[in-house]
Amino acid sequence: MSRLCLLLAMWSGACLGDGALRLPGYQLDDGAILLQQGGKHVDPYFAMKALLAADELGLSIDAAADAWTAWLAPRQESNGSFPRFVRRGDGGWRRWADADADDSTLALWISLLSRRYRQQAMPAALQTSLSRARKALWRLRRPDSGVYEYAAGARLGYLMDNAEVYVALRDDCAHSGFSCQRMRQLEKTLPRAFWDAGLRRWRVATHSPPPPAFYPNVAAQQFPRMAGLPSPAGQPSFDDWLWQDGLPWLLQDKSKLDFPWGVLALAALKDKREDVALVWLRRAAPARGTTRWNVLEEAVFLGLTQGLNLHEQEGSES
């Protein structure tokens, strides 16, 4: 076992060996993925974001994703949406609330199915669900601006959501040939709708911006980069973002962060800043298992633990 693996084992409780994503305490025997360990709520957005983040970090998500999709697909609503759920006292499930944002939740379902079945045929039931999700997502697009609303009739679009929609359209295009034109349209729309050339920042919403805070103002700046969108002229580099606005994230300043925001470590890795990801891992570790930690943080944590360990091993063998 490498020195880095020993160090990470002190934080994670284990050093992953076979590269498969396992979520004990989060994923139940019926396939449901809880928002928080040992909790009773399921938020499909966070479950799917966790699976996709683990996939990007090199973990095998096939078994976890198969159990999850088998649980969620029958619960898709007739309009294509995926609500949030709460566990009943008898162990069953009931609808708890609408999706926090329909556009991004639908987008993540499209991405998850596209990536899970990129090398094999998708089961017929999931093909039907995917088609329903595509139609539901398309209904959220405003024809005048090309921006996707977070919910039907909301007349409000968010940068973070639309970046996730862009990724979903790209995944759908790559997997099935669907959504290619819509992807290209959104790629052109996003800078027109959200980029502020004067301030050299992305606007986080089409109108009625929220009060200044790390979420969403600072965190949102990295979502276009994580989505692989072309950088507009003048967009700050990841390092510039980190030192100008992102230090509360790197240092895990609880006075400014609601959650550890592990997903932003993916932006660091896209910029080949494994050192930054490792600092986040060390700083965020004390929050593991607390109310500030959710399944997305767990997936990023496990993925980084494995990925950085493999990197260390490769370096020691060369």
Secondary structure, 3 states (H helix, E strand, C coil): CCHHHHHHHHHHCCCCCCCECCCCCCECCCCCECCCCCCCEECHHHHHHHHHHHHHCCCECHHHHHHHHHHHHHHCCCCCCCCEEEECCCCCEEEEECCCCHHHHHHHHHHHHHHHCCCCCCCHHHHHHHHHHHHHHHCCECCCCCCECCCCCCCCCEHHHHHHHHHHHHHHHHHHCCCHHHHHHHHHHHHHHHEECCCCEECCECCCCCCCCHHHHHHHHHHHHHCCCCCCCCCCCHHHHHHHHHHHHHHCCCCCCCCCCHHHHHHHHHCCCHHHHHHHHHHHHHHCCCCCCCHHHHHHHHHHHHHHHHHHHHHHHC
